[in-house]
Amino acid sequence: MSVQLKMARTGLGAVTMAVALAVCAPTTASAALAATAGTGAVQAAVMHGVGGKVTAHGGQFVRERPTSSSRKIGSYRNGAIVRLACKVRGQNIHGNALWYKLWDRSGWLSAKYVHNFGYVGWCANGHRTADAAPSA
């Protein structure tokens, strides 16, 4: 078997594996894409946010800043799927001081009531926003 044919088969197998992982296991898809397609694919995945699911029984308000005393600018029902851009430390909500910035709209959700489907990185300005209220 020629070297070119072996390389073509290996490349096709790796791409097939990456596609299968992307469909079946979203949390490991970025690792598979990185191994097969280089860092560009991982950067593309990060550019579209990380999925999450609202877990608060009564739903959750979207806040203008990462604190419950901030203005309500929307809401999500329990079970709603959301896109998360990054996280910061904000007001501590029942033992969890992390807040997620929404990817596709303005606002913040308390991480206490969101189950993220993958790693959510820190927001660019560090581990605390200027808007965040100190933890109580």
Short mmCIF file of the C-alpha atoms (twelve columns), coordinates in Angstrom:
data_MODEL
# 
_entry.id   MODEL 
# 
loop_
_atom_site.group_PDB 
_atom_site.id 
_atom_site.type_symbol 
_atom_site.label_atom_id 
_atom_site.label_alt_id 
_atom_site.label_comp_id 
_atom_site.label_asym_id 
_atom_site.label_seq_id 
_atom_site.Cartn_x 
_atom_site.Cartn_y 
_atom_site.Cartn_z 
_atom_site.pdbx_PDB_model_num 
ATOM 1   C CA . MET A 1   0.000   0.000  0.000  1 
ATOM 2   C CA . SER A 2   1.401   3.408  -0.926 1 
ATOM 3   C CA . VAL A 3   2.302   6.028  1.649  1 
ATOM 4   C CA . GLN A 4   -0.192  8.478  0.091  1 
ATOM 5   C CA . LEU A 5   -3.049  5.977  0.377  1 
ATOM 6   C CA . LYS A 6   -2.165  5.257  4.034  1 
ATOM 7   C CA . MET A 7   -2.130  8.986  4.796  1 
ATOM 8   C CA . ALA A 8   -5.468  9.499  3.055  1 
ATOM 9   C CA . ARG A 9   -7.074  6.637  5.002  1 
ATOM 10  C CA . THR A 10  -5.655  7.876  8.301  1 
ATOM 11  C CA . GLY A 11  -6.874  11.421 7.643  1 
ATOM 12  C CA . LEU A 12  -10.359 10.231 6.686  1 
ATOM 13  C CA . GLY A 13  -10.571 8.024  9.763  1 
ATOM 14  C CA . ALA A 14  -9.543  10.894 12.027 1 
ATOM 15  C CA . VAL A 15  -12.106 13.234 10.488 1 
ATOM 16  C CA . THR A 16  -14.814 10.564 10.793 1 
ATOM 17  C CA . MET A 17  -13.904 10.051 14.444 1 
ATOM 18  C CA . ALA A 18  -14.006 13.803 15.114 1 
ATOM 19  C CA . VAL A 19  -17.441 14.102 13.513 1 
ATOM 20  C CA . ALA A 20  -18.753 11.132 15.500 1 
ATOM 21  C CA . LEU A 21  -17.447 12.588 18.751 1 
ATOM 22  C CA . ALA A 22  -18.883 15.998 17.923 1 
ATOM 23  C CA . VAL A 23  -22.330 14.463 17.495 1 
ATOM 24  C CA . CYS A 24  -22.224 11.934 20.341 1 
ATOM 25  C CA . ALA A 25  -20.144 13.673 22.994 1 
ATOM 26  C CA . PRO A 26  -20.142 17.495 22.803 1 
ATOM 27  C CA . THR A 27  -17.845 17.875 25.816 1 
ATOM 28  C CA . THR A 28  -15.049 15.916 24.121 1 
ATOM 29  C CA . ALA A 29  -15.601 17.245 20.626 1 
ATOM 30  C CA . SER A 30  -13.131 20.108 20.982 1 
ATOM 31  C CA . ALA A 31  -10.343 17.693 21.963 1 
ATOM 32  C CA . ALA A 32  -11.097 15.466 18.976 1 
ATOM 33  C CA . LEU A 33  -11.201 18.442 16.645 1 
ATOM 34  C CA . ALA A 34  -7.909  19.724 18.009 1 
ATOM 35  C CA . ALA A 35  -6.238  16.388 17.362 1 
ATOM 36  C CA . THR A 36  -7.501  16.151 13.792 1 
ATOM 37  C CA . ALA A 37  -7.930  19.666 12.488 1 
ATOM 38  C CA . GLY A 38  -5.480  21.810 14.439 1 
ATOM 39  C CA . THR A 39  -6.115  24.737 16.749 1 
ATOM 40  C CA . GLY A 40  -8.374  26.558 14.271 1 
ATOM 41  C CA . ALA A 41  -11.238 24.155 14.953 1 
ATOM 42  C CA . VAL A 42  -10.927 24.615 18.717 1 
ATOM 43  C CA . GLN A 43  -10.920 28.387 18.310 1 
ATOM 44  C CA . ALA A 44  -14.047 28.121 16.150 1 
ATOM 45  C CA . ALA A 45  -15.788 26.047 18.851 1 
ATOM 46  C CA . VAL A 46  -14.860 28.612 21.510 1 
ATOM 47  C CA . MET A 47  -16.164 31.444 19.309 1 
ATOM 48  C CA . HIS A 48  -19.676 29.971 19.497 1 
ATOM 49  C CA . GLY A 49  -19.883 29.637 23.265 1 
ATOM 50  C CA . VAL A 50  -20.529 26.591 25.412 1 
ATOM 51  C CA . GLY A 51  -23.973 25.093 25.844 1 
ATOM 52  C CA . GLY A 52  -25.691 24.984 29.190 1 
ATOM 53  C CA . LYS A 53  -29.064 24.084 30.687 1 
ATOM 54  C CA . VAL A 54  -31.061 26.122 33.203 1 
ATOM 55  C CA . THR A 55  -31.724 23.931 36.255 1 
ATOM 56  C CA . ALA A 56  -33.722 26.276 38.531 1 
ATOM 57  C CA . HIS A 57  -37.193 24.773 39.088 1 
ATOM 58  C CA . GLY A 58  -38.893 28.148 38.692 1 
ATOM 59  C CA . GLY A 59  -36.607 29.312 35.885 1 
ATOM 60  C CA . GLN A 60  -33.905 31.935 36.155 1 
ATOM 61  C CA . PHE A 61  -33.733 35.688 35.585 1 
ATOM 62  C CA . VAL A 62  -31.104 37.151 33.290 1 
ATOM 63  C CA . ARG A 63  -29.379 39.981 35.158 1 
ATOM 64  C CA . GLU A 64  -27.702 43.106 33.817 1 
ATOM 65  C CA . ARG A 65  -24.651 42.426 36.025 1 
ATOM 66  C CA . PRO A 66  -23.449 39.346 37.979 1 
ATOM 67  C CA . THR A 67  -25.487 40.057 41.098 1 
ATOM 68  C CA . SER A 68  -29.095 39.323 42.094 1 
ATOM 69  C CA . SER A 69  -29.652 42.987 43.007 1 
ATOM 70  C CA . SER A 70  -28.971 43.969 39.389 1 
ATOM 71  C CA . ARG A 71  -31.816 44.847 37.009 1 
ATOM 72  C CA . LYS A 72  -33.695 41.883 35.473 1 
ATOM 73  C CA . ILE A 73  -33.404 41.996 31.674 1 
ATOM 74  C CA . GLY A 74  -35.004 38.682 30.778 1 
ATOM 75  C CA . SER A 75  -35.540 35.133 31.942 1 
ATOM 76  C CA . TYR A 76  -35.265 31.467 30.979 1 
ATOM 77  C CA . ARG A 77  -37.545 28.600 31.970 1 
ATOM 78  C CA . ASN A 78  -36.280 25.483 33.730 1 
ATOM 79  C CA . GLY A 79  -34.684 23.216 31.138 1 
ATOM 80  C CA . ALA A 80  -33.904 26.013 28.655 1 
ATOM 81  C CA . ILE A 81  -30.707 25.544 26.652 1 
ATOM 82  C CA . VAL A 82  -28.428 28.598 26.703 1 
ATOM 83  C CA . ARG A 83  -25.056 29.574 25.202 1 
ATOM 84  C CA . LEU A 84  -22.379 30.689 27.680 1 
ATOM 85  C CA . ALA A 85  -19.531 33.008 26.686 1 
ATOM 86  C CA . CYS A 86  -17.392 33.171 29.835 1 
ATOM 87  C CA . LYS A 87  -17.531 33.284 33.633 1 
ATOM 88  C CA . VAL A 88  -16.634 35.704 36.436 1 
ATOM 89  C CA . ARG A 89  -16.803 35.758 40.207 1 
ATOM 90  C CA . GLY A 90  -19.787 37.794 41.347 1 
ATOM 91  C CA . GLN A 91  -22.333 37.640 44.127 1 
ATOM 92  C CA . ASN A 92  -22.309 34.350 46.013 1 
ATOM 93  C CA . ILE A 93  -25.612 32.542 45.405 1 
ATOM 94  C CA . HIS A 94  -26.112 29.702 47.922 1 
ATOM 95  C CA . GLY A 95  -22.421 28.772 47.948 1 
ATOM 96  C CA . ASN A 96  -21.618 29.482 44.277 1 
ATOM 97  C CA . ALA A 97  -20.028 32.831 43.363 1 
ATOM 98  C CA . LEU A 98  -19.644 32.108 39.620 1 
ATOM 99  C CA . TRP A 99  -21.778 33.861 36.994 1 
ATOM 100 C CA . TYR A 100 -21.952 33.116 33.277 1 
ATOM 101 C CA . LYS A 101 -22.035 35.830 30.616 1 
ATOM 102 C CA . LEU A 102 -24.511 34.889 27.914 1 
ATOM 103 C CA . TRP A 103 -23.110 34.394 24.435 1 
ATOM 104 C CA . ASP A 104 -25.970 35.494 22.221 1 
ATOM 105 C CA . ARG A 105 -27.505 38.307 24.255 1 
ATOM 106 C CA . SER A 106 -26.705 40.758 27.034 1 
ATOM 107 C CA . GLY A 107 -26.803 39.552 30.572 1 
ATOM 108 C CA . TRP A 108 -25.624 37.132 33.222 1 
ATOM 109 C CA . LEU A 109 -26.914 33.908 34.781 1 
ATOM 110 C CA . SER A 110 -25.912 32.557 38.177 1 
ATOM 111 C CA . ALA A 111 -23.863 29.373 37.705 1 
ATOM 112 C CA . LYS A 112 -25.696 27.912 40.705 1 
ATOM 113 C CA . TYR A 113 -28.661 27.188 38.437 1 
ATOM 114 C CA . VAL A 114 -26.946 26.365 35.128 1 
ATOM 115 C CA . HIS A 115 -25.427 23.023 34.158 1 
ATOM 116 C CA . ASN A 116 -22.689 23.711 31.589 1 
ATOM 117 C CA . PHE A 117 -21.986 21.101 28.890 1 
ATOM 118 C CA . GLY A 118 -18.265 21.895 28.625 1 
ATOM 119 C CA . TYR A 119 -15.499 24.086 29.980 1 
ATOM 120 C CA . VAL A 120 -16.426 27.771 30.268 1 
ATOM 121 C CA . GLY A 121 -13.359 30.011 30.351 1 
ATOM 122 C CA . TRP A 122 -12.832 33.125 32.429 1 
ATOM 123 C CA . CYS A 123 -13.885 36.443 30.931 1 
ATOM 124 C CA . ALA A 124 -11.060 38.501 29.421 1 
ATOM 125 C CA . ASN A 125 -10.772 40.985 32.281 1 
ATOM 126 C CA . GLY A 126 -9.863  38.359 34.833 1 
ATOM 127 C CA . HIS A 127 -11.687 36.492 37.545 1 
ATOM 128 C CA . ARG A 128 -13.824 39.411 38.692 1 
ATOM 129 C CA . THR A 129 -15.714 42.063 36.768 1 
ATOM 130 C CA . ALA A 130 -15.845 45.676 37.770 1 
ATOM 131 C CA . ASP A 131 -19.642 45.216 37.963 1 
ATOM 132 C CA . ALA A 132 -19.498 42.280 40.351 1 
ATOM 133 C CA . ALA A 133 -20.660 42.795 43.890 1 
ATOM 134 C CA . PRO A 134 -18.283 41.502 46.545 1 
ATOM 135 C CA . SER A 135 -19.171 38.058 47.871 1 
ATOM 136 C CA . ALA A 136 -21.173 38.153 51.083 1 
# 
